[in-house]
Amino acid sequence: MTRIPHETSGEPNPLQALTLDRLRQRTSMKWRTYPEDVLPLWVAEMDVPLAEPVVRAVTDALHLGDTGYPAGTAYAEALAAFAGKRWGWEGLAVERTAIVPDVMLGVVEMLKLVTGPGDTVIVNPPVYPPFYLFVEHMDRRVAQAPLGADGRIDLGVLESSFRQAVAGGRRAAHLLCNPHNPTGTVHTEEELSAVARLAERYGVRVVADEIHAPLVLDGAGFVPYLSVPGAERGLSLMSASKGWNLPGLKAALAVAGPGAAADLDRMPEEVGHGPSHVAVIAHTAALRDGVTWLDALLTGLDGNRRLLADLLAEHLPAVRYRPGDATYLAWLDCRALGLGDDPADVFLHRGRVALSSGLPFGTGGTGHVRLNLAASQEVLTEAVRRMAAALH
């Protein structure tokens, strides 16, 4: 695939656009879960103003009273165009897509299509905690195939998990996080092709959560799972939600490989009633007209990764941090600090910084925290200062 380099947008860094006082006026989960003296760097919401094309599209819809039910394929067409230009992937066929309420509810519906109650879903911990919650709620078993010490997929462990999952003739699925949350790892074409070969060998169906795909550093090269050889029977969930900070405007797309089109066709019609029409308008505008804003964001995030590494080296040198090539999340190994299994609890109560505990991420999460980088450099600096002070 031929990828187009990210553009130099000339737009200001959206991460530096809002003051802390302005952000505290927000009423979303990030800003209402903890008291005002706590710096919230936990849940995946960004401290940015929305891209102007998104604001304009939603405002126009509201002025028009265009707040009915979603219809048409504009979202899928915008995503296909974005995928072609951004990732050099021309294989996103609009006719093999379906609008779903959001990525995780889409994951649930895709897993229902390819597995049954009691079947196994393999995940690669440490991984996004809702993977466990949603899968277990739908009466499937979760099997863990942990990432290797290098933070990458361990194909030997994955193969063993596949073999056990299908023993006795049961169906199984692999819930793949691409790019990976919380590590920011971007799986390579070679790695994904190997996953596809294993999946075909054992009859395991791959469902890929690719919500963080727009948030990949220039040069890192996001590879859509469905673009690799052997992934024809795969299913993917994509959204503009993470890239443009739209989690409160719920809409996502399920995308089927050529060999999974019949599965997607079996999705119940009522699933498509869940997304918001206004959200679909917002996501479509982001993908079509919000790319210069996204590039400015990615430049800002790259600076924040470097800043965080420098701050940790200065104030918390015992913390291990391997900057990822994607997402706005930092996975911090705090085990050398001697703060026990859940250092996030210490940083919250002693330092007044809210981070995500590593424990719910599964194997490999003990002694770790996840930090949200999508904040101003001033907030990041103050957060690390408070974390260091919490040790004394």
N, C-alpha and C positions, 0 to 999 in steps of 0.2 A: 504494500500500500504506500502511496505517495502522500506524505503529510505536508500541509501548508504551515510554515512557521507562524507563530503568534505575531500579531501586528503590534507595532509601537503606537498606542492609541492616542497619546497626547492628553488623555483624560486624567484628572487628578486622582490620586490614590484614594479610593472610597473608604479605606480603613482609617484614614486620617481626617475624615469629613465631619464627624460628630463628636461633641463633647460628652463627657460622662454624665453631666447634668441632663443633657438632652436624651441620652440613652435611658436614663432612669425614669423617664416619662412613659416608656413602653410598658405595656401590661401583659406581655407574653411570659411564658414559663421561665425563660432565662432571667428576667428582671423581677419576677414576683415570688420566686421560690424561697429566696434567702433575704435576710434583713439588708437594709441599705448600706451597712458598713462592710458588707461582703462584696469582694470583686468576683463576679460570676464568669468563670472561664471553663464551663462544663458542657452544657447541652449545645447541640449543633445549630446555633443561631449566630449569624454574623453581625458585627457592630458596623453596619454600613447603611447608607441611604439606598433606596432602590434605584436601579437603572432607569433613566428617564423614559426610554421607550416603553418600559413596563408600566410606569406610572401613567403615561399618556394613554396607553391602550385600555387600562382598567378605568381611568377617569372617563374616557370617551364612552365606554360601555355603560357606565353608571348614568352618565348624562342622557344616553339613549334609552335607558331602561332595559338594556340588553342583559337581563338577569334571569333568563329562563333555563332551559335544559340544554346540555351540550349536544352538538351535532357536527357532522362533517369530519374531514381528515386533515384540517389545517395544521394541527399539532404534529401529527405524524409526518406531514410534508416538510414542516420546518425542521424537525429532528433529522429527517433523511438528508436534507440539504446541509445542515450543520455537520452531520457525520461525514458527508462526502468531502466537504471543504476542510474540516478540522482534522479528521483522522484518515482521510483518503479511503474511506469505506463506502463503496457504492452499493453494498448488498442489503441495505435496510429497505425492504419492500413495504410500501405503505399498506398494501393489501394483506400483509401478514402482521398487522398491528391491531391493538385494541386499547382503548382508553380504560384505565382502572383508577380507583380512588386515590391511591398513593402507592409508593413502591412496596411497602411491607404488606399491605392488603393485596397487592398484585402478586407478591411472592406466595402468599397463602393460596390464592386462587390457582396459580400455576402448579404449586405442589399438589393441590387437590386433583388436578388433571392427570398427573403422572404417578401418584402414589395413593395408597389407601390407608385407612386407620390401622395403626400398629406397625406400619412400615417405617424404615429408617431414613433419616435425612442427615447427611454428613456435612459437618461444618469444619472450618479451619481456625481454631482458636490460637491466640486471643482474638475474638471477633465481636462485632456489634451485638450487645446483649439482647435486643429484640429477636434476633435469630432463634435464641432458645425459647423465649417466651411465646412467640407466635406459633412456632412449630409444635411445642408441647401442648398449647391450647387447642390445636387442631388434631390432637390424638395421634401424633407421630412421635417416634423415638428420635432423640438427638444422639448422634455418635460423633465424637471429636477426633479429628485427624490433625493434631497440632502442627503449626508452622515449625520449620527448622530453626536452629539457633541463629541463622542468618536472617530470619524473618520472612523466608520464602516458603512456598509450598514444598513439603517433603513428599516426593512422589512415591517413595517406598511405603511410608506410613499411609498415604492416601490409598494406594492399591490394596493394602491389608484391610483398610476400613471398607473399601468397596466389596472385597471378597466376603467379608463377614456379613455385610449388610444384605447381600443377595442370597446368602446360604439358605437352602430350603426352598428356593424358588420365589422368594419374596421380591417385590419391587423396592427400589430405593432411588433416592435423589441426592445430588450434591448441590448444596446451597453455597455458591461461590461468591465471594465479595471481591469485586474487581472495579476500581482499585480497592485495596484492602483498608478497612476501618477496624482498628485504630492506628495501624503502623504507617499508613501512607504508601505502602508498597504497590508498585505498578507491575502487574504480572506481564512477563514477556510473551511474545508470539510463540517462542519455543516451549515455554512452560504451559501455556494454554493449549497448545497442540498436544502436548503430552497428557494433559488432563482429558482432552477429548478422546484420545486413543484409549486411555484406561476406561473411560465411561462407556465407550462402545464395546470394549472387550467384555465388560462385566454387565452390560445392560443397564447401567445407572444413568438416569436422566439429570442433566445439568440445568439448574436454574441460576442465572447470574444476576446479582444485584449490582447494577452499574450506575448507581445514582451519583457517585463522585466523579464520573468520567469527565465532565467539563473542567474539573479542578486539577488538571495534570500539568506539571511544569513544562515549559517549552523545552524540547529536546528529549524529554523522558519517553514520549510516544505511547499514548494509550492505545491498546489493542482490544477492540470489541471481541468478546468471546465468540460471537456468532460469525466472525470473519475468519476464524482459523480452520484449517482442514479438519474434517471429522466432527465438526460442531453442528452439523445440519439438523440434528434432532434436539438442539438446545433451545432454551427459552431465556429471554433477557428482560429485565425491568429497567427502564430509563426515565429520567425526569430532569426538568430544569430546576427543581426545588433547591438542591444544595448549591449549585453553581451561582444562582442569582438570589439566594436567600428568600425563598418563597414557601417555606414549610407550612405557613398558615393559609396558603392558597393551594389546596390539595388537588393534584392531578398527576398522573404518570401514564406511561405507555408500556404495555406488554408487547414484546417483539418476538416473533417465532422464526426459527430457522426453517429452511425449506421442508425438512423432514418432520417438523412439529406443527405445520399449518393446521393439520386436522385436529390436533390437540387443542390449539387455540380456538378453533371453530366450535369446540364443545363447551367453551366457557359460558356459563349461564348469562342470559341477556341482562338480568337485573344487576350484575356487577357493574355494567356500564352506566347505571343510573347513579352511581355514587360520586363520581367526580363533579366538581363545581364548574359550571360554564364560565364564570368569571376567571377561575383559576386557569382553565384551558386557554383563555384569551391571554392571560398574563404569561404563561409558559411559552406560548407561541411567539409572542412579541419578544421575549428574552432570547429565544433561539434565533429568530430572524434578524433582530435589530439591536440586540444587546451585547454583541461580541466585543466591541471596543471597550465597553465597561468591564466585561469579564477579563480582558487582557490587562487592564489597569489593576484590577483586583489581584490577578495572578502575580504581577510584578510586586505589588505590596506584600503578598503572602510570602514570596521568595525572600524579600527583605526581612520579614518577621521571623522566618526560619533561621536566618543567619544571626539576627539579633538574639533570639532565644538561645542559640548555641553559645554565643558570647556571654550572655548573662549567666547561664548555668556554669560555664567555665570559671567565671569570676566569683559567683556567690554560692554555688552548689556544685563544686567540682566532682563530688562523689556520685552525682546523678548521671546515669548513662542515657544519652539521647542520640539516636540515629535519625537525622532528618529524612523524611520520606519525600518521594517525588510527586505526591498527590495529596489531596484533601487539605483542610485547614486544621488538622488535628496533629498533636504531638504526643507520642507514646513515651513516657518517661519511666525508666527503671530506677526506683528509689530504694532498692533493697539494701544498699550499702549505708543508708542513713540510719538504720536501726529503728525505724518507726513502726515496725510490725507489718502485719499482712495488709493493712489498709491505710497507707500514708495519707490518702485524701482526707480521712477523718481528722488527722492531726493538722493538716494544712488549713482545714476549715475552722476548727475550733481554736487553734493557737494563732493562725496567721490571717484568718478572715479572708481566705481565698477558696472559692468553690471550684473543685476539679471533679472529674468523673473517677470514681473508684475503679481500680482495675479488676476487682473480684468478679463482678458480673460478666466480664469478658471471657470467662472460662479458663482453661488450662493456660498457664503463662501470665495470668493477670495478677497473681499475688505479688504484693510489694510494688505494684505499678500504679500510675495515674495517667489519665488522658487529659491533656490541656488543649483548649480551643485557642488557636493562634489568630483567629479572625477578629482582632481587636487593634486598637491604636498602639503605637510603640510606647507611649506613655503608660498605658494600662499594663502592657506586658512587663515593662520595667518595674512598675510598682508591685505587680503580682509576684515576680521572682524575689524582689526585696522582702516582701512579706513572708514568702515561703522560707527564705533563709532565716528570717527572724524567728520563725516558728520552732527552729531547732534549739533555741537558747532559752 
